[in-house]
């Protein structure tokens, strides 16, 4: 008599999952196409392998977004928060020109919105993090 509770996937989680899936497929295709260009040695081979591995990981993470795996929520939060910190550190130590102000705002605002969304009640409930 094991009753399963149906959890509806929030639309934003579905969108993130689809985007991650597409990006993972493009990374794999990119890695394969680099290998098809010719004889690979050294750095080119390393780029191909990294692209393939990242593509596979992104597809697994996308699957976790579709399935509601809790560790994927934690992984996404770690990566997004690291991205925010990295962008702030890059701005502090690298300086900021006027042309880069818009980029910095986008690179900070979008991840902050994603963090807030990922911490909303229905998203955390979907990932069993509440």
C-alpha positions as CSV (number, residue, x, y, z in Angstrom):
1,X,0.0,0.0,0.0
2,X,2.7,2.4,-0.9
3,X,1.0,5.6,-2.2
4,X,3.1,7.8,-4.3
5,X,2.4,11.5,-4.1
6,X,2.3,13.2,-7.4
7,X,4.4,16.3,-7.6
8,X,3.8,18.7,-10.4
9,X,6.9,20.0,-12.1
10,X,7.0,23.9,-12.0
11,X,7.2,25.5,-15.5
12,X,10.5,27.2,-14.7
13,X,12.1,23.9,-13.8
14,X,10.9,22.4,-17.1
15,X,12.3,25.3,-19.0
16,X,15.7,25.0,-17.2
17,X,15.7,21.2,-17.9
18,X,15.0,21.8,-21.6
19,X,17.7,24.4,-21.8
20,X,20.2,22.2,-20.0
21,X,19.3,19.3,-22.3
22,X,19.8,21.4,-25.4
23,X,23.0,22.8,-24.2
24,X,24.3,19.3,-23.3
25,X,23.4,18.1,-26.8
26,X,25.2,21.0,-28.4
27,X,28.3,20.4,-26.2
28,X,28.4,16.8,-27.3
29,X,27.9,17.7,-31.0
30,X,30.6,20.4,-30.6
31,X,33.0,18.0,-29.1
32,X,32.4,15.4,-31.8
33,X,32.6,18.0,-34.6
34,X,36.0,19.2,-33.2
35,X,37.2,15.6,-33.5
36,X,35.9,15.3,-37.0
37,X,38.0,18.2,-38.2
38,X,41.2,16.2,-38.3
39,X,44.0,14.7,-36.2
40,X,43.7,15.9,-32.7
41,X,46.6,16.2,-30.4
42,X,47.2,17.8,-27.1
43,X,45.0,20.8,-26.4
44,X,42.4,20.1,-29.1
45,X,41.9,16.6,-27.8
46,X,41.5,17.9,-24.3
47,X,38.9,20.4,-25.5
48,X,37.0,17.6,-27.2
49,X,37.0,15.4,-24.2
50,X,36.0,18.2,-21.8
51,X,33.1,19.2,-24.2
52,X,31.9,15.6,-24.3
53,X,32.1,15.2,-20.5
54,X,30.3,18.5,-19.9
55,X,27.7,17.6,-22.4
56,X,27.0,14.3,-20.7
57,X,26.9,15.9,-17.3
58,X,24.5,18.5,-18.5
59,X,22.1,15.9,-20.0
60,X,22.2,14.0,-16.6
61,X,21.4,17.2,-14.8
62,X,18.6,18.0,-17.2
63,X,17.2,14.5,-16.5
64,X,17.4,15.4,-12.8
65,X,15.5,18.6,-13.4
66,X,12.7,16.5,-15.1
67,X,12.7,13.9,-12.4
68,X,13.1,16.2,-9.4
69,X,16.3,14.7,-8.0
70,X,17.2,16.6,-4.8
71,X,20.9,16.5,-5.3
72,X,20.4,18.3,-8.7
73,X,18.8,21.2,-6.8
74,X,21.8,21.4,-4.5
75,X,24.3,21.2,-7.5
76,X,22.4,23.9,-9.3
77,X,22.5,26.2,-6.3
78,X,26.2,25.6,-5.8
79,X,27.0,26.4,-9.4
80,X,24.8,29.4,-9.6
81,X,26.1,30.9,-6.3
82,X,29.7,30.2,-7.5
83,X,28.9,32.0,-10.7
84,X,27.6,35.1,-8.8
85,X,30.7,35.2,-6.6
86,X,33.0,34.7,-9.6
87,X,31.4,37.6,-11.5
88,X,31.7,39.9,-8.5
89,X,35.4,38.9,-7.9
90,X,36.1,39.4,-11.6
91,X,34.5,42.8,-11.5
92,X,36.4,43.8,-8.3
93,X,39.8,42.7,-9.5
94,X,39.4,43.3,-13.2
95,X,37.8,46.7,-13.1
96,X,34.7,47.7,-15.0
97,X,34.5,49.7,-18.1
98,X,31.2,51.4,-19.0
99,X,30.6,49.0,-21.9
100,X,30.8,46.1,-19.5
101,X,28.3,47.4,-17.0
102,X,25.3,45.9,-18.9
103,X,27.0,42.5,-19.1
104,X,27.8,42.6,-15.4
105,X,24.2,43.4,-14.5
106,X,22.9,40.6,-16.7
107,X,25.6,38.2,-15.3
108,X,24.5,39.0,-11.8
109,X,20.7,39.7,-12.1
110,X,19.8,36.5,-14.0
111,X,21.6,34.1,-11.5
112,X,20.1,36.0,-8.5
113,X,16.6,35.6,-10.1
114,X,17.3,31.9,-10.6
115,X,18.5,31.5,-7.0
116,X,15.3,33.1,-5.8
117,X,13.2,31.0,-8.1
118,X,14.9,27.8,-7.1
119,X,14.2,28.6,-3.4
120,X,10.5,29.2,-3.9
121,X,8.2,26.9,-2.1
122,X,6.9,24.9,-5.1
123,X,10.3,24.4,-6.6
124,X,11.8,23.2,-3.3
125,X,8.8,20.9,-2.8
126,X,9.3,19.4,-6.3
127,X,12.9,18.7,-5.5
128,X,11.9,17.5,-1.9
129,X,14.0,20.2,-0.3
130,X,11.3,21.8,1.8
